[in-house]
Amino acid sequence: MGTEFWWFYDVIAIAAVLVCIFISGKSGAIKSTINLLGYCLVLILSFSISGVISNGIYEGNIRATTIRRIEKHLSDDWLPEKSKNYIDSLDYMASPKVEKLKDIFSKECDYDAEIYKYLNNINAEKVDEEAAFTEKMDEGYALMIKELVASELNTFTAESAAEKVRKDKEGFYELIPLLQTEDNPKLAATALTDDYIAPAYTSILRLITFVIMFVILLVIWVLAVRVFMGKKGEEGALSNIVGGVLGIIKGGIIVFVIAAMVRLSVILGNDEMLFFNFDAIDKTIIFKHLYQIVLKM
C-alpha cells in the first residue's frame, strides 16, 4: 500500500473548507446561519438515525444469514484440527493428536496450560517457555477465528473478530465449550456472530447509512432554503465576513462526511488501495483528526 499521497487528504480537506467559505461569504450572514443550522441538524439526525437503521438491517436481514454461513464451517473437530495445524507450524517437533486436543477442549480448564503439559510429555522435553507458548497459542486462536470469518465475510470484519480474541482471552475460553457441541454447531455460530462479527458488521452498515442519510437530508435542506430565500445572497462587507466565518464550520462538517466516505473505502478496499489506506491517512496533518472521530462510530 502506498503512503506517498498522504497530502491528497489534506488538500481535499482544505479545498472543501475554502469552497464553503467562498459560498457562505457570498450568501451573507443570515442565509449562512440558516444553512449552518441545517448542516448541524442534518449531521445530528443522520448520526442518530443511522445507528437505529443499521441495527435494524443487521438484525432483520443479515444476522441469520451470517450465522448459517459460519455454521457450515463448524464441527466439534474444527478447533482441535485448527489447533493441531497451528501447533505443527510452530516447529516444536511435537505434533499433537486431534483426539487428545479434542479431549482437552471438552474440559473446563486452562486450555493453554493443559496443551503445554501434553506437548512436553510427547518427547519428554520442554517445547518452549510456558509464557511464550501461551502467547503463541493466544495468537493462534485469533488467527483461526480470522481465517474462519474471512472465508465468508470481508477482511475488516475478520480482523476485527481476531482483535477481539486477542483482547479478551477469557471471552474466547467461554466460547470453546460451544465449539465442542457436536450436535448443535449453530450455538457456536450464533455466539461467534453476536460477539465477534456483529460489532464490525454494524459499524460498516452505520457508515453506509450515515453517508446516504446525510446526503439525502442535506439536499432536501439546501433546496428548501433556496426555494424560500432564493439564490441571491446578502450584500455588505460585514455580512459577507460573518458568512465566510460560518463557512469554516460548514466546511468542517463536509470534511467529516468525506472522512466517513474514506473510512468506508478503506474498509471495503481492505486497506490495500493506493489512496485509501490507514497508513497514508495517519501521516496527514489535518484530515487524520476528523478521521479519528469517524473511527469511533
C-alpha positions in Angstrom: 0.0 0.0 0.0 1.2 3.5 -0.8 1.7 6.4 1.6 3.3 8.9 -0.7 -0.1 10.5 -1.5 -0.9 11.3 2.1 -1.1 15.0 1.3 -4.1 14.3 -1.0 -6.4 14.1 2.0 -5.3 17.4 3.5 -5.6 19.1 0.1 -9.2 17.8 -0.2 -10.0 19.0 3.4 -8.6 22.5 2.8 -10.3 22.8 -0.6 -13.7 21.8 0.9 -13.4 24.4 3.7 -12.3 27.1 1.2 -15.2 26.4 -1.1 -17.6 26.6 1.9 -16.1 29.8 3.0 -16.5 31.3 -0.5 -20.1 30.2 -0.9 -21.1 31.2 2.6 -19.3 34.6 2.2 -21.4 35.3 -0.9 -24.6 34.1 0.8 -24.2 36.5 3.7 -24.7 36.2 7.4 -28.5 35.4 7.6 -28.6 32.8 4.8 -25.3 31.2 6.0 -26.6 31.0 9.6 -29.8 29.2 8.4 -27.7 26.9 6.2 -25.3 26.1 9.0 -28.2 25.3 11.4 -29.4 22.9 8.7 -26.0 21.3 8.3 -25.8 20.7 12.1 -29.4 19.4 12.2 -28.7 17.0 9.3 -25.5 15.8 10.9 -27.2 15.1 14.2 -30.2 13.4 12.6 -28.0 11.3 10.2 -25.8 10.2 13.1 -28.7 9.3 15.3 -30.9 7.6 12.7 -28.0 5.6 11.1 -27.5 3.7 14.4 -31.1 2.6 14.6 -31.4 1.8 10.9 -28.1 -0.2 10.7 -29.0 -2.3 13.8 -32.5 -2.9 12.3 -31.0 -4.0 8.9 -28.5 -6.3 10.6 -30.9 -7.9 13.0 -33.6 -8.3 10.3 -31.7 -9.5 7.3 -28.0 -10.1 7.9 -27.6 -11.8 11.3 -29.4 -15.1 10.4 -27.6 -15.4 7.1 -24.3 -14.8 8.8 -25.0 -17.5 11.4 -25.8 -20.0 8.7 -22.6 -19.1 6.7 -20.4 -19.5 9.8 -22.2 -22.7 11.0 -21.4 -24.7 7.8 -17.7 -24.4 8.7 -18.0 -25.6 12.3 -17.9 -29.1 13.8 -16.7 -30.5 17.1 -13.4 -31.2 15.4 -12.9 -27.7 14.0 -10.9 -26.2 16.9 -8.8 -29.3 17.6 -7.9 -29.7 13.9 -7.1 -26.0 13.5 -5.1 -26.0 16.8 -3.1 -29.1 15.6 -2.2 -27.4 12.3 -1.2 -24.3 14.1 1.0 -26.1 16.6 2.6 -28.1 13.8 3.5 -24.8 12.2 5.5 -23.8 15.3 8.1 -26.5 14.6 8.1 -27.8 18.2 9.0 -31.3 17.0 6.0 -32.5 19.0 2.9 -33.0 16.9 -0.3 -33.3 18.9 -3.2 -35.7 18.1 -6.6 -34.2 17.2 -8.4 -36.6 19.6 -6.2 -35.5 22.5 -6.7 -31.9 21.8 -10.4 -32.6 21.5 -10.4 -34.2 24.9 -8.6 -31.2 26.4 -11.0 -28.7 24.8 -14.0 -30.7 26.1 -13.0 -30.0 29.8 -13.3 -26.8 31.8 -9.7 -26.0 32.4 -6.8 -23.7 31.4 -6.6 -24.9 27.9 -3.2 -23.5 27.1 -1.7 -24.9 30.2 -3.1 -28.4 29.5 -1.9 -28.4 25.9 1.5 -27.2 27.1 1.8 -30.1 29.5 0.7 -32.6 26.8 3.3 -31.3 24.3 6.0 -31.5 26.9 5.2 -35.1 27.6 5.3 -36.2 23.9 9.0 -36.3 23.8 9.7 -35.8 27.5 11.2 -32.4 27.0 10.0 -28.8 27.2 8.9 -27.4 23.8 9.1 -23.8 24.9 8.9 -21.4 27.9 5.3 -21.6 29.1 4.7 -17.8 28.8 6.0 -17.8 25.3 3.8 -20.8 24.4 0.7 -19.3 25.9 1.3 -16.1 23.9 1.7 -18.0 20.7 -1.4 -20.1 21.3 -3.5 -16.9 22.1 -2.3 -15.5 18.7 -3.2 -18.8 17.1 -6.8 -18.6 18.3 -7.0 -15.1 16.9 -5.7 -16.4 13.5 -8.1 -19.3 13.5 -11.1 -17.0 14.0 -9.8 -14.6 11.4 -9.5 -17.4 8.9 -13.0 -18.6 9.7 -14.6 -15.2 9.3 -12.6 -14.2 6.3 -13.8 -17.4 4.5 -17.3 -15.9 4.4 -17.0 -12.1 5.1 -14.7 -9.2 4.4 -11.2 -8.7 5.7 -12.1 -5.8 8.0 -14.7 -8.0 9.8 -12.3 -10.9 10.1 -9.5 -8.7 11.5 -12.0 -7.1 14.0 -13.0 -10.6 15.2 -9.4 -11.6 15.6 -8.6 -8.5 17.5 -11.4 -9.2 20.0 -9.9 -12.7 20.6 -6.6 -11.0 21.3 -8.1 -8.6 23.8 -10.5 -10.9 25.5 -8.9 -14.3 26.2 -11.4 -15.2 28.9 -14.3 -14.5 26.5 -12.8 -16.8 23.9 -12.3 -19.5 26.6 -16.0 -19.2 27.3 -16.7 -19.8 23.6 -14.6 -23.1 23.4 -17.3 -25.3 25.1 -19.8 -24.2 22.4 -17.3 -25.0 19.7 -17.2 -28.6 21.1 -21.0 -29.0 20.9 -21.2 -31.8 18.4 -25.0 -31.9 17.8 -25.6 -28.2 17.6 -22.9 -26.1 15.9 -25.5 -23.3 15.5 -24.9 -22.4 19.2 -21.2 -21.7 18.5 -22.0 -19.9 15.2 -24.5 -17.7 17.0 -22.1 -16.8 19.7 -19.4 -16.1 17.2 -21.7 -13.9 15.1 -23.1 -11.9 18.0 -19.9 -11.4 19.9 -17.2 -11.3 17.3 -18.8 -10.4 13.9 -21.8 -8.1 14.7 -19.8 -5.1 16.0 -17.7 -4.7 12.8 -20.7 -5.5 10.5 -23.0 -3.0 12.2 -20.1 -0.4 12.0 -20.0 -0.8 8.3 -23.7 -0.6 7.9 -23.8 2.5 10.1 -21.2 4.3 8.0 -23.1 3.5 4.8 -26.4 4.6 6.3 -24.9 7.8 7.8 -23.4 8.9 4.4 -26.6 8.2 2.5 -28.9 9.9 5.1 -26.6 12.9 5.3 -26.6 13.4 1.5 -30.3 13.0 1.2 -31.3 15.2 4.1 -28.7 17.9 3.1 -30.0 18.1 -0.5 -33.6 18.5 0.8 -32.5 21.3 3.2 -30.4 23.2 0.6 -33.3 23.0 -1.9 -35.8 24.2 0.8 -33.6 27.2 1.7 -33.2 28.1 -2.0 -37.0 27.9 -2.5 -37.8 30.1 0.5 -34.9 32.5 0.4 -33.9 32.5 -3.3 -30.4 32.2 -4.8 -29.2 35.7 -4.2 -27.2 36.4 -1.1 -26.9 39.5 1.1 -24.8 42.4 0.3 -22.4 44.2 2.7 -18.8 43.5 3.8 -19.7 42.6 7.4 -22.4 40.2 6.3 -20.0 38.5 3.8 -17.3 38.2 6.5 -19.7 36.6 9.0 -20.9 34.3 6.3 -17.3 33.3 5.5 -16.6 32.5 9.1 -19.7 30.4 9.4 -18.4 28.6 6.2 -15.5 27.3 8.2 -17.8 25.3 10.4 -19.8 24.1 7.4 -16.5 23.0 5.8 -15.6 21.0 8.8 -18.9 19.1 8.7 -18.4 18.4 5.0 -14.8 17.1 5.7 -16.2 14.9 8.4 -18.6 13.3 6.0 -15.8 12.9 3.5 -13.8 11.2 6.2 -16.7 8.8 6.7 -16.7 8.0 3.0 -12.9 7.5 3.0 -13.3 5.2 6.0 -15.8 3.1 4.0 -13.3 2.9 1.1 -10.5 1.8 3.5 -12.8 -0.9 4.9 -14.2 -2.2 1.7 -10.8 -1.9 -0.1 -9.2 -4.0 2.7 -6.8 -1.1 3.5 -4.7 -2.0 0.4 -5.7 0.6 -2.1 -3.2 3.2 -3.4 -5.0 6.2 -1.9 -7.4 4.8 0.6 -5.3 3.2 3.3 -4.8 4.0 7.0 -1.0 4.4 6.8 -1.4 7.3 4.4 -4.2 8.9 6.4 -2.1 8.7 9.6 0.6 10.8 8.0 -1.8 13.7 7.3 -1.7 16.9 9.4 -5.4 17.9 9.3 -7.5 15.1 7.9 -6.5 12.4 10.4 -8.1 14.3 13.3 -11.6 14.1 11.8 -10.9 10.5 10.6 -10.1 9.5 14.2 -13.6 10.7 15.2 -15.1 8.6 12.4 -13.3 5.6 13.7 -15.4 5.8 16.9 -18.7 5.5 15.1 
